[in-house]
Amino acid sequence: MSPELVHVVAAILRRHLVYGPVPLVPRYDGHERTWIQPMPYRFQRQIGAVRRVVSTGTVLNNLRRDCKTFNILQSRRWNSSRPNCGDGESVNSRDGRA
């Protein structure tokens, strides 16, 4: 076994021994409008005494908030390193975000 894999397995075992197994939590499916049976979802949060799965909307809101703090200079550097489509246009200019 590689040292990296041993490190990951040790971290999983340590977390399991300290916190116990991942709790089973039901999740509401907004598209089907039903509750899904309890499963060991990795991304959970506890509000009061209730455990819930972190929703996709929460993840998107957190990503948007973090993107607002992104430095504009890093953004320019990132866009200049983007590949082009071969005809001189950048990848972003095809979808109107040039």
C-alpha positions in Angstrom: 0.0 0.0 0.0 1.3 3.5 -0.8 2.0 5.9 2.0 -0.8 8.2 0.7 -3.4 5.4 0.8 -2.3 4.4 4.3 -2.7 8.0 5.4 -6.3 8.2 4.0 -7.3 4.9 5.6 -5.8 6.0 8.9 -7.8 9.3 8.7 -11.0 7.4 8.0 -10.4 5.0 10.9 -9.5 7.8 13.3 -12.6 9.8 12.3 -14.8 6.7 12.8 -13.3 6.0 16.2 -13.7 9.6 17.4 -17.1 10.5 15.9 -18.6 7.1 15.3 -20.3 6.0 12.1 -21.9 8.5 9.8 -25.5 8.9 11.0 -28.4 7.9 8.7 -30.4 10.9 7.6 -33.5 11.2 5.4 -33.4 13.7 2.5 -36.2 15.5 0.8 -36.2 15.3 -3.0 -37.7 18.5 -4.3 -38.1 17.2 -7.8 -40.0 14.1 -6.8 -41.6 15.8 -3.7 -40.9 12.8 -1.5 -38.7 11.9 1.4 -35.9 9.5 0.6 -35.1 6.7 3.1 -32.3 7.5 5.6 -28.8 7.0 4.2 -25.3 7.9 5.4 -24.9 11.2 3.5 -21.4 12.6 3.8 -22.5 16.3 3.9 -24.8 16.8 6.8 -25.4 19.6 9.3 -27.2 19.7 12.6 -29.6 22.5 13.5 -30.7 22.1 17.1 -31.5 18.5 17.6 -32.3 17.8 13.9 -29.8 16.4 11.4 -30.3 17.3 7.8 -28.5 16.8 4.5 -26.9 19.9 3.1 -29.0 20.9 0.1 -27.7 21.7 -3.3 -29.0 25.3 -2.9 -26.9 25.7 0.2 -23.8 24.5 -1.7 -24.5 26.8 -4.6 -25.0 29.8 -2.3 -21.8 29.1 -0.5 -19.9 28.8 -3.8 -21.4 32.1 -5.0 -20.4 33.8 -1.7 -16.9 32.5 -2.0 -16.6 33.5 -5.7 -17.5 37.1 -4.8 -14.3 37.2 -2.7 -12.2 36.0 -5.5 -9.5 38.4 -6.4 -10.0 40.2 -9.8 -6.3 39.8 -10.6 -6.5 36.1 -10.1 -9.6 36.1 -12.4 -7.7 37.9 -15.2 -4.8 35.5 -14.8 -7.1 32.5 -15.0 -8.9 33.8 -18.1 -5.7 34.5 -19.9 -4.6 30.9 -19.4 -7.9 29.5 -20.8 -7.5 27.4 -24.0 -9.0 28.8 -27.3 -11.1 27.0 -29.8 -8.5 27.0 -32.6 -10.1 29.9 -34.5 -8.8 32.7 -32.2 -11.8 32.8 -30.0 -11.5 31.9 -26.3 -13.7 29.1 -24.9 -15.8 31.7 -23.0 -16.5 33.9 -26.0 -18.6 31.2 -27.7 -21.3 31.4 -24.9 -21.3 35.2 -24.7 -19.1 35.4 -21.6 -15.9 36.8 -23.3 
